[in-house]
Amino acid sequence: MEPEGHEADNLAAAAGAAAWPPTLAPVWLEAQAGLSPRKVAVVLPESGGRVTYAELVEGAARVAGGLRALGVGPGDRVAVLALNGLPTIELLFACGHLGAILVPLNYRLAEPELLWLGANAEPKVLLHEDQFTTAARAVARATGAQLVSLETPAADGFAYATLRAAAPVAAEPQPLAAPWCILYTGGTTGRPKGAILTHGSVLWNAINTSLSWGLRGDDIAPIFTPMFHTGGWNVFTLPLLLIGGTVIVPRRFEPAAALAATVQERATLLFLIPTMFQMLADEPGFAAADLSAVRWAISGGAPCPDRLYDVYRAKVPVFKQGYGLTEVGPNNFATPDEAAARKRGSVGRPTLFVRMRVVDDAGNDLPPGGVGELLLAGPTVCAGYWRNPEDTARAYDGRWFHTGDLFRYDDEGYYYVVDRKKDLIISGGENVYPMEVEEALYAHPAVAEAAVVGLPDARWGEAVVAVLALKPGAQATPEELAAHCRARLAGYKVPKRFELRPTLPKSAAGKILRAEARRMLLE
């Protein structure tokens, strides 16, 4: 992590000062292709395409040649505005060949938001799908980026096929500390923060995940989260490609198609965020779907409602809750299969190569049961935030990454997410953790989505307020909801108001946004 906010070229130069091998990352995809050239690396369910490791390496090498012909070199940013697909995976490894940095852009953002990301990242090349041409042209005009269409070339660009027709460029080992990818996440000032993932942090996460989670070379996993999000890359895609597994890469998450691909390809692992797990379970064909090949399923990205455990425990042998964040991996905990049912709600114990502490506001370590902020350290930590020294310094003290998440752990060393530190509600001098109240609300059969927030209150300082979306056709009065909560929570935790909405605001990754829900109530 660079507290001074140095940019990619400075990071790379500093990292390359020592001699190989200690500072250089192995060219691991090429090595895996040498071991298993004909093994299927990527399945493309919409087209029926199956890409071997040898073909993936060849495609990335040719794309690297095409990017080099456009002048892309070490430290240059290459942005992509597209749904999930083979080109984005090829681009990541092509950037790795050249020492360049891939910047996947969130295609769900509005044009002004994309313009801000473009101004921050300053890509030399911007690749895009035709459906995003208007926004891509706006970003290119503002930044001077060379446009490349992943489909049909326009007057102001040319086609991805041209890149793939270039002479291949062999992969060169890159410094472990050299940036490889920038993934944008939420910022404290409302602006996104670009987490700089290095060759080292990506590799260590892949190693850490593979060993701690027990991934195998014969594992097959669908990738349902978008590749502008860490889950799209670092939960299964890169760990499985490291060890010779297979990833299924649909263009986007569509519940019926997702269920069909999982069954047809005999997926052995399943990762989704809770909203997606619920959507999958709501599919008419879910009850009859054959998920017998799935070894275990893991929920991440947001707290998992208790009811989903019961739904999926009836379909797969093991259902777990995970935790992580873009800046540190993201796979920081692991739950042994045999403990998953007994430790329902826990995110597990620390993974092999991540260290952690739970501390109070003064930085003192807390005993089992104490609620405090989770701090993380290890080789999976990112290299800071792109061009953002202020947030870098706030998050990283030179040794520990401050997650901003409240945790506790039990006498057996199993950790539990309590809530976001910034979302803590103090009502009448008592701490109210929104997640605890939301879990109680999710136990009501009519509740589909819940966000609990604190609003200014003359008497209590903050009043607990619940913003809810009910299931289609369901009904529930505020009085019924309050009685439901009183049976499960202390009186001061019961919401003073229940606001019903058709749906709740969500992030691009599907997380319910409490801050946006609170803002709706204040408007």
C-alpha positions, 0 to 999 in steps of 0.5 A: 500500500502506498500512503502517498498515493503514488501512481502505477509507474512509481509503484512498478519501478520501486517494486522492480528494484530488487532482482528476480525471483523475490520480486517477480510474479510467475507467468502462471496462466502460461504454465497452467496451459503447459500442464493442461493445454486441452483442459477447458478453462472457460465455458461460454453458455450463451454461445456454447463456446468452450475455450481451452487453456492453450486457446486462452493463452493464445488469445491473450498473447495476440490481444497483447500484441494488438494493444502494444501496436496501439502504444500500450506499455507498462503503467498504461490503463486499458478500460473496458465497458462490457458485460462479462465475457471472454474478451474481458478475461483475455484483456486482463492477461494481455495487460499482464503481458505488457505491465499495463493495468485493466480498468473494468468500468461499471456499465450500469453507471450513468454517463456523468459517473463514467466520465468521472471514472474516465477522468480519474483513470485516464485510459489509453485505450477504451474497449466497449460493446456496441450497446455502450457506444454513446457513453464510451465515445463521451469518455474517449472525447474527454480523455483522448482514449483510443476506442476499440469496439468489441463488436462492430467498428465505428468511424472513431475506432476499430474492432477487437478482432483486429487486436486478436489478429496481431502477432502474439506477444509472449508474457513477461514476468511482472513485479509482484508490486506492479498494478494489474487491475483497478477496481472501483468501490464506494468512496467516503466522499461519494466518489468511487475509490479505485483499489489498485490490485497488484500482480502480487495481491491477485496471486496471493488471493488466488493461492489463499483461496485455493488452499483455504477453501479447498478448491480443486483442479476438477472444480467447475464454477459459474461466475454470476457477479460482474467483472467490474466487481471483485467477486467476478474475478477473485472469488472463483475466476482467477483462483480456479484458472491458477489451479486448472479448474473451469469457469462458466462465464455467462454474459450476465445473471439471468436466474433461469439461464443461471440455473440451467447452466449450473445444472447442465455443466455440473457445477461443483461450486456456487457463489452468489450474493443473497439477492441472487440466491433468492432469485435463483430459489424463486425460479419455477424449476429450482425445486426440481433442479439437479444440483447434486454435483455442487460440493458447497455454496457460499454467499457473500457481498452482503449479510445472508438472511437466515431463511436462505440457509434452510432453502439451500441446505435442502439442495446442496451438502454445505451452505456457507457465509463468506466475507471479504472486500475489494481491497483485501483479497477478497477471501479472508475467511473460511469455514470447514464444511463440517462446521458450516451448519453448527456455525450458521451465520459465521463467516468462518476462521481466518484464511491461511495468509491473512492476519486479523484483529478486532479492536475498539476505538482506541485500537485495543484488541478485544476479547471473544464476544467484544464488538469492534472494527476488523483490521486485516493484514497480509499479502492480499492487501491492495496497493492503495487507492488510485490517485487518492492519498487521503482515503489511502491514508485513512484506510491503511496505517502502514501495517493494518487495513481498517475495514470499517466493518464491526465484527466479533469472534467466539471462543472457537475463533469463528468470526461474525459480521455485526455491521458497518461501523458507519451505519451504527445507530445510537438511539437513547444512548444504546447501540443499535446494529441495523443488520440485527434488526434487518435479520429479524425483519427478514424472518417475517414471511412478507418481507422481501428486502429490508434496510434499517437506518437512523434518522434524527430524533429530538428525543432519542438522538436517532430513531430506528426506521425500517425501509421495506419492500414486500414480496409480490402479493404480500401484505403487512401493516406497521403494527404487525411488523412492530409486533413481529420485531418486539417478539425478537428484539429489545424494545429500543431496537424495534423500528419507530417507523416502517416505510414501504417501497416497491423496491430498495436502492441497490449497488451494481453488485446487488447490495442494498444501499442503506445510505440511499434508503436513508436519503429517500426518507430525508428528501 
